[in-house]
Amino acid sequence: MALIPQSIPSPDWSSFNLGPLTIHAYALCIMLGMVAAIMLTRKRWRDRGLDPDIVLDAALLAIPMGIVGARLYHVAITDPTYYFGSWEGLREIPMLWHGGLGIMGAVAFGALAVWIVCRRNSVSFATFADCVAPSLLVAQAIGRWGNWFNQELFGGPTTLPWGLEISPQSGNFLAGMPVDTLFHPTFLYESLWNLLGAAVLIWLGRSARTEGRVDGGRLFAVYLIWYGLGRMLIELFLRIDPSYTLMGVRIHVFTAAGLILLGLVLFWILSRRSRCRTDDGTAAASSSVDPTTAHDGTEAATLRTDAVEEPTTAPDTDPATDRTR
């Protein structure tokens, strides 16, 4: 009996009934991710001495708007030919229970909701973005496990010991492949990548030195770069599920590259603003230096010692020639 598993089994269930309701494991993973994100963001917000209830206000608006954005992204970007190619596809657009949510759309619409709440409460949107950045990665890491329950969005065939088992009866099983084929568990790769990114972002925002801390919205820019990089590599080299393509490349590769570019530009702009504020503060501090101190740090009074000393010789010196200043 092998001590090390030779594959990752997939669950044989993805939902259960609770009375008349059908509870989907995918939805539970998303909800658990949301709860974890809210809790972590509240802690980070509170640690800055701010009212944590604002985080709940933002969540109440961001969650429904994020769901709408996630669905619109899936419909318009991931598979537009299906949804806009027939009447049946159009009817299915609001049917969230049929699956199909895009994380990038959720982040975009959620960010808009947070901006609205920050404006209403007169708090810094940049500070909120920095607080929520690692929380988003944690939520995405947990939510990705919903793909495991659904046996979906996996990668190409592999012989690695952590290959993912997919039921041949699943509609997502790759046609023409042997029934014992293992696939790359891209849900696991992305989950681990996101958890590592959350730890990196928390570390970047904890520098004891102000000049070494990544803040002022730049932590959110790093989030965009980190998530975009991981998603682009997985989409480019591993994922095999159906997706709209552009020039033979999966559309998500381009959107992920857009996130990276946006993050880099945003980080550069915010860093310049931070340096300008620092320079302005230094200039203001320099202009308020005690006038008794010279530019080279030597006390002016010391430089003028000879001028203010009482003459000890030539008592008949003409007072008009005194150079005291």
C-alpha positions as CSV (number, residue, x, y, z in Angstrom):
1,M,0.0,0.0,0.0
2,A,1.5,3.3,-1.1
3,L,2.0,5.8,1.7
4,I,2.0,8.8,-0.7
5,P,-1.3,9.3,-2.7
6,Q,-0.8,8.9,-6.4
7,S,-3.7,11.2,-7.3
8,I,-6.2,13.7,-5.9
9,P,-9.7,12.2,-6.0
10,S,-12.7,14.4,-6.9
11,P,-15.8,14.5,-4.7
12,D,-18.7,12.3,-5.9
13,W,-21.2,15.1,-4.9
14,S,-21.5,18.8,-5.6
15,S,-24.8,19.6,-3.9
16,F,-27.2,18.4,-1.3
17,N,-30.9,19.0,-0.5
18,L,-32.1,20.8,2.6
19,G,-35.8,20.5,2.5
20,P,-37.0,22.1,-0.7
21,L,-33.7,23.8,-1.2
22,T,-30.6,22.6,-3.1
23,I,-27.4,23.7,-1.6
24,H,-24.4,23.7,-4.0
25,A,-20.9,23.2,-2.7
26,Y,-19.7,25.8,-5.1
27,A,-21.9,28.4,-3.5
28,L,-20.8,27.4,0.0
29,C,-17.1,27.9,-1.0
30,I,-17.8,31.3,-2.4
31,M,-19.8,32.3,0.7
32,L,-17.0,31.0,3.0
33,G,-14.5,33.0,1.0
34,M,-16.6,36.1,1.4
35,V,-16.9,35.6,5.2
36,A,-13.1,35.1,5.5
37,A,-12.5,38.3,3.4
38,I,-14.8,40.4,5.5
39,M,-13.3,39.2,8.8
40,L,-9.7,39.8,7.6
41,T,-10.6,43.2,6.2
42,R,-12.3,44.3,9.4
43,K,-9.3,43.3,11.4
44,R,-6.9,45.2,9.1
45,W,-9.3,48.3,9.1
46,R,-9.6,48.2,12.9
47,D,-5.8,47.9,13.3
48,R,-5.6,51.3,11.6
49,G,-7.9,52.8,14.2
50,L,-10.9,53.0,11.9
51,D,-14.5,52.1,12.3
52,P,-14.9,48.4,11.3
53,D,-18.6,48.8,10.7
54,I,-17.7,50.6,7.4
55,V,-16.4,47.3,6.1
56,L,-19.8,45.7,6.7
57,D,-21.5,48.6,4.9
58,A,-19.1,48.1,2.0
59,A,-19.7,44.4,1.9
60,L,-23.5,44.8,1.8
61,L,-23.1,46.7,-1.4
62,A,-20.0,45.1,-2.9
63,I,-21.3,41.4,-2.6
64,P,-24.4,41.9,-4.8
65,M,-22.6,44.2,-7.2
66,G,-19.7,41.7,-7.4
67,I,-22.1,38.9,-8.2
68,V,-23.6,40.9,-11.0
69,G,-20.1,41.9,-12.3
70,A,-18.9,38.3,-12.1
71,R,-21.9,37.1,-14.1
72,L,-21.5,39.8,-16.7
73,Y,-17.9,39.0,-17.1
74,H,-18.6,35.4,-17.7
75,V,-21.4,36.1,-20.2
76,A,-19.6,38.9,-22.2
77,I,-16.0,37.7,-22.0
78,T,-15.8,34.0,-21.3
79,D,-18.6,32.6,-23.6
80,P,-20.4,35.4,-25.5
81,T,-21.1,33.2,-28.5
82,Y,-23.2,30.9,-26.4
83,Y,-25.2,33.5,-24.5
84,F,-25.7,35.8,-27.4
85,G,-25.9,33.2,-30.1
86,S,-29.5,31.9,-29.4
87,W,-32.6,32.7,-27.5
88,E,-31.9,29.9,-25.1
89,G,-28.6,31.4,-24.3
90,L,-30.1,34.8,-23.6
91,R,-32.7,33.3,-21.3
92,E,-29.9,31.6,-19.3
93,I,-28.0,34.8,-18.6
94,P,-29.7,35.5,-15.2
95,M,-29.6,31.8,-14.2
96,L,-26.7,31.9,-11.8
97,W,-27.5,28.4,-10.5
98,H,-26.3,27.0,-13.9
99,G,-22.8,28.2,-13.1
100,G,-20.5,30.8,-14.7
101,L,-18.9,33.6,-12.6
102,G,-15.8,35.6,-13.5
103,I,-13.6,36.7,-10.7
104,M,-12.3,39.7,-12.6
105,G,-15.8,41.1,-13.1
106,A,-16.5,40.6,-9.4
107,V,-13.4,42.6,-8.4
108,A,-14.2,45.4,-10.8
109,F,-17.9,45.9,-9.7
110,G,-17.0,45.3,-6.1
111,A,-14.3,48.0,-6.3
112,L,-17.0,50.4,-7.6
113,A,-19.2,49.6,-4.7
114,V,-16.4,50.2,-2.2
115,W,-15.6,53.5,-3.8
116,I,-19.2,54.6,-3.4
117,V,-19.3,53.6,0.3
118,C,-15.9,55.3,1.0
119,R,-17.2,58.5,-0.6
120,R,-20.4,58.4,1.5
121,N,-18.4,57.9,4.7
122,S,-15.6,60.3,3.8
123,V,-12.9,57.7,4.3
124,S,-9.8,56.9,2.1
125,F,-10.6,54.6,-0.8
126,A,-6.8,53.9,-1.1
127,T,-6.6,52.8,2.5
128,F,-9.6,50.5,2.1
129,A,-8.1,49.1,-1.1
130,D,-4.9,48.2,0.8
131,C,-6.9,46.6,3.6
132,V,-9.0,44.5,1.3
133,A,-6.2,43.4,-1.1
134,P,-4.9,40.4,0.8
135,S,-8.5,39.5,1.8
136,L,-9.5,39.2,-1.9
137,L,-6.8,36.7,-2.4
138,V,-7.9,34.7,0.6
139,A,-11.5,34.7,-0.7
140,Q,-10.4,33.7,-4.2
141,A,-8.3,30.9,-2.7
142,I,-11.3,29.4,-0.9
143,G,-13.7,30.0,-3.7
144,R,-11.5,28.0,-6.1
145,W,-12.3,24.8,-4.2
146,G,-15.8,25.1,-5.7
147,N,-14.3,24.0,-9.0
148,W,-13.0,20.9,-7.3
149,F,-16.6,19.9,-6.2
150,N,-17.9,20.6,-9.7
151,Q,-15.0,18.7,-11.4
152,E,-14.4,21.7,-13.7
153,L,-11.8,24.1,-14.9
154,F,-8.9,21.6,-14.6
155,G,-5.8,21.5,-16.7
156,G,-4.4,19.1,-19.3
157,P,-3.4,15.5,-18.7
158,T,-0.6,14.8,-16.3
159,T,1.3,11.9,-14.7
160,L,2.3,13.8,-11.6
161,P,1.4,12.2,-8.3
162,W,-1.0,15.1,-7.5
163,G,-2.9,14.6,-10.7
164,L,-6.7,15.2,-10.4
165,E,-9.2,12.4,-10.9
166,I,-12.2,13.3,-13.0
167,S,-15.2,11.1,-13.4
168,P,-15.6,9.8,-16.9
169,Q,-19.3,10.4,-16.5
170,S,-18.7,14.1,-15.9
171,G,-19.6,16.3,-18.8
172,N,-16.3,18.0,-18.4
173,F,-14.2,14.9,-18.9
174,L,-11.9,15.3,-22.0
175,A,-13.4,13.3,-24.8
176,G,-11.3,10.5,-26.2
177,M,-9.0,10.2,-23.2
178,P,-8.6,6.9,-21.2
179,V,-10.9,6.8,-18.2
180,D,-8.0,6.7,-15.8
181,T,-6.4,9.9,-17.1
182,L,-5.3,12.4,-14.5
183,F,-5.4,16.2,-15.0
184,H,-3.6,19.2,-13.6
185,P,-5.6,20.5,-10.5
186,T,-5.5,24.1,-11.6
187,F,-8.0,24.9,-8.8
188,L,-5.3,23.9,-6.3
189,Y,-2.5,25.7,-8.1
190,E,-4.4,29.0,-8.1
191,S,-5.6,28.5,-4.5
192,L,-2.0,28.0,-3.2
193,W,-0.8,30.9,-5.4
194,N,-3.4,33.2,-3.9
195,L,-2.7,32.2,-0.3
196,L,1.0,32.8,-0.8
197,G,0.1,36.2,-2.4
198,A,-2.1,37.1,0.6
199,A,0.9,36.4,3.0
200,V,3.2,38.5,0.8
201,L,0.8,41.4,0.7
202,I,0.3,41.4,4.5
203,W,4.1,41.3,4.9
204,L,4.6,44.2,2.5
205,G,2.1,46.3,4.4
206,R,3.7,45.7,7.9
207,S,7.1,47.4,7.5
208,A,8.0,49.2,10.7
209,R,9.6,52.0,8.6
210,T,7.1,54.4,6.9
211,E,9.4,54.7,3.9
212,G,9.6,50.9,3.5
213,R,5.8,50.3,3.8
214,V,3.7,49.6,0.7
215,D,0.5,51.7,1.2
216,G,-1.5,54.5,-0.2
217,G,-3.3,52.1,-2.6
218,R,0.0,50.5,-3.8
219,L,-0.8,47.3,-2.0
220,F,-3.9,46.9,-4.1
221,A,-1.8,47.5,-7.2
222,V,0.5,44.6,-6.1
223,Y,-2.6,42.5,-5.7
224,L,-3.6,43.2,-9.4
225,I,0.0,42.2,-10.5
226,W,0.1,39.1,-8.3
227,Y,-3.3,37.7,-9.2
228,G,-2.9,38.7,-12.9
229,L,0.4,36.9,-13.2
230,G,-0.8,33.7,-11.6
231,R,-4.0,33.6,-13.7
232,M,-2.2,34.4,-16.9
233,L,0.3,31.5,-16.5
234,I,-2.4,29.0,-15.6
235,E,-4.6,30.1,-18.5
236,L,-1.7,30.1,-20.9
237,F,-0.1,26.8,-20.1
238,L,-2.6,24.6,-18.2
239,R,-6.4,25.3,-18.6
240,I,-8.2,23.3,-21.3
241,D,-11.8,24.1,-20.6
242,P,-13.8,25.8,-23.4
243,S,-13.2,29.6,-23.7
244,Y,-13.5,32.4,-26.2
245,T,-10.2,32.9,-28.0
246,L,-8.6,35.9,-29.6
247,M,-5.9,35.2,-32.2
248,G,-5.8,31.6,-31.0
249,V,-5.2,32.6,-27.4
250,R,-7.7,32.2,-24.5
251,I,-9.3,35.6,-23.8
252,H,-8.5,35.3,-20.1
253,V,-4.8,35.5,-21.0
254,F,-5.4,39.0,-22.3
255,T,-7.6,40.1,-19.4
256,A,-5.0,38.8,-16.9
257,A,-2.2,40.7,-18.8
258,G,-4.4,43.8,-18.6
259,L,-4.6,43.4,-14.8
260,I,-0.8,43.2,-14.6
261,L,-0.4,46.3,-16.8
262,L,-3.0,48.2,-14.8
263,G,-1.3,47.2,-11.5
264,L,2.1,48.3,-12.8
265,V,0.8,51.7,-14.0
266,L,-1.2,52.2,-10.8
267,F,1.8,51.3,-8.6
268,W,4.1,53.7,-10.6
269,I,1.5,56.6,-10.4
270,L,0.9,56.1,-6.7
271,S,4.6,55.8,-5.9
272,R,5.3,59.1,-7.7
273,R,2.5,60.8,-5.7
274,S,4.0,59.4,-2.5
275,R,7.4,60.7,-3.3
276,C,6.0,64.1,-4.2
277,R,4.2,64.3,-0.8
278,T,7.4,63.2,0.9
279,D,9.4,65.8,-0.9
280,D,6.8,68.5,-0.1
281,G,6.9,67.5,3.6
282,T,10.7,67.6,3.7
283,A,10.7,71.0,2.0
284,A,8.1,72.3,4.5
285,A,10.2,71.0,7.4
286,S,13.3,72.6,6.0
287,S,11.6,76.0,5.7
288,S,10.6,75.8,9.4
289,V,14.1,75.2,10.7
290,D,15.1,77.4,13.6
291,P,16.7,80.5,12.1
292,T,19.6,80.2,14.5
293,T,20.7,77.1,12.6
294,A,22.8,77.5,9.4
295,H,22.3,75.5,6.3
296,D,25.2,73.2,7.1
297,G,23.8,72.5,10.5
298,T,26.2,74.8,12.3
299,E,24.6,77.1,14.7
300,A,24.5,80.6,13.4
301,A,25.2,82.0,16.8
302,T,28.5,80.1,16.7
303,L,29.4,81.5,13.3
304,R,28.8,85.0,14.7
305,T,30.7,84.7,17.9
306,D,33.5,87.1,16.9
307,A,30.9,89.7,15.9
308,V,29.0,89.8,19.1
309,E,32.0,89.6,21.6
310,E,32.7,92.8,23.4
311,P,36.1,94.2,22.2
312,T,38.8,93.6,24.7
313,T,41.4,95.8,23.0
314,A,41.5,99.2,21.4
315,P,38.8,100.7,23.6
316,D,38.9,103.8,21.5
317,T,37.6,102.0,18.4
318,D,35.1,104.0,16.5
319,P,31.6,102.6,17.2
320,A,30.7,103.3,13.6
321,T,33.0,100.6,12.5
322,D,31.3,97.9,14.6
323,R,30.3,95.0,12.3
324,T,28.0,93.3,14.8
325,R,24.9,91.8,13.1
